[in-house]
Amino acid sequence: MSLHAKLMITLLLAGNAILVIELLRRKRFSESYTLLWLSVLSLTLVATWWGGFHAALAYFFGAIAPVSTLTLLSLVFILGMLIFFSMKVSRLDAQVKELAQELALRTSSSPGELRTPRPR
């Protein structure tokens, strides 16, 4: 990989790190997600500047070109993130359903009648 490409990747990673830290500062990101993304950015930076990393990965996976190995690892990472966020959404969906049922039970005066909750 050329020096120009490495510098461009480093600039993009630095921009992403600044964005992640800014999102944490504005309380739009939790600390655990910030740590996850900063770890991913750090590993990507190390992989960019470590000379034999791409060739070693290609040899390990039996790939002909190092680019195909990076594409495979990117797809595995994206799949892992999709599964993780699907689990989070499913858990939140179950919590919303449970809270809605609890609210309906608390606001009903009789088993067959529902009334609207009072505004606070």
C-alpha positions in Angstrom: 0.0 0.0 0.0 1.4 3.4 -0.9 2.3 6.1 1.6 -0.4 8.3 0.2 -3.1 5.7 0.8 -1.9 5.0 4.3 -2.0 8.7 5.1 -5.5 9.1 3.7 -6.7 6.1 5.8 -5.1 7.6 8.9 -6.8 10.9 8.3 -10.2 9.2 7.9 -9.6 7.1 11.0 -8.7 10.3 13.0 -11.9 12.0 11.7 -13.9 9.0 12.8 -12.2 9.0 16.2 -13.0 12.6 16.7 -16.7 12.0 15.7 -17.0 9.1 18.2 -15.5 11.1 21.0 -17.7 14.1 20.2 -20.8 11.8 20.2 -19.8 10.6 23.6 -19.3 14.1 24.9 -22.8 15.1 23.7 -24.2 12.0 25.4 -25.4 10.5 22.1 -23.1 7.5 22.5 -22.7 5.3 25.6 -19.2 4.6 26.9 -19.3 0.9 25.9 -20.0 1.8 22.2 -17.3 4.4 22.3 -14.8 1.9 23.6 -15.9 -0.6 20.9 -15.5 1.9 18.1 -12.2 3.3 19.3 -10.9 -0.3 19.6 -12.0 -1.0 16.0 -10.4 2.3 14.8 -7.2 1.5 16.6 -7.0 -2.0 15.2 -7.6 -0.6 11.7 -4.8 1.9 12.2 -2.4 -0.8 13.3 -3.4 -3.0 10.3 -2.9 -0.1 8.0 0.7 0.7 9.1 1.9 -2.8 9.9 3.7 -3.8 6.7 3.2 -7.6 6.5 -0.3 -7.7 8.0 -2.2 -7.9 4.8 0.1 -10.6 3.3 0.0 -12.6 6.6 -3.8 -12.5 6.6 -4.0 -13.5 2.9 -1.7 -16.5 3.6 -3.7 -17.5 6.8 -7.0 -17.5 4.9 -5.5 -19.0 1.7 -6.5 -16.0 -0.4 -4.7 -14.9 -3.5 -5.0 -11.2 -3.0 -4.8 -9.4 0.4 -7.8 -7.2 -0.6 -10.1 -10.2 -0.7 -9.1 -11.1 2.9 -9.9 -7.5 4.1 -13.2 -7.7 2.3 -14.0 -11.0 4.1 -13.1 -9.6 7.5 -15.1 -6.4 6.8 -18.2 -8.5 5.9 -17.7 -10.6 9.1 -17.5 -7.5 11.2 -20.6 -6.0 9.6 -22.5 -9.2 10.1 -21.4 -9.3 13.8 -22.6 -5.7 14.3 -25.9 -6.5 12.6 -26.5 -9.5 14.9 -25.5 -7.5 17.9 -27.9 -4.6 17.1 -30.7 -7.0 16.2 -30.4 -8.5 19.7 -30.5 -5.0 21.2 -33.6 -4.1 19.2 -35.3 -7.4 20.1 -34.6 -6.8 23.8 -36.0 -3.2 23.6 -39.1 -4.4 21.7 -39.8 -6.9 24.5 -39.4 -4.2 27.1 -41.7 -1.8 25.3 -44.3 -4.5 25.0 -44.0 -5.4 28.7 -44.3 -1.7 29.7 -47.3 -1.1 27.4 -49.1 -4.1 29.0 -48.2 -2.9 32.5 -49.5 0.6 31.7 -52.7 -0.8 30.3 -53.3 -2.9 33.4 -52.6 0.1 35.7 -54.9 2.5 33.8 -57.9 0.2 33.5 -60.5 0.6 36.2 -62.3 -2.6 35.4 -61.2 -5.6 33.4 -63.2 -4.6 30.3 -62.7 -0.9 30.4 -59.6 1.2 29.6 -59.2 4.8 30.4 -56.5 7.2 29.3 -53.7 8.0 31.8 -53.7 11.4 33.4 -51.0 13.8 32.2 -48.3 14.5 34.7 
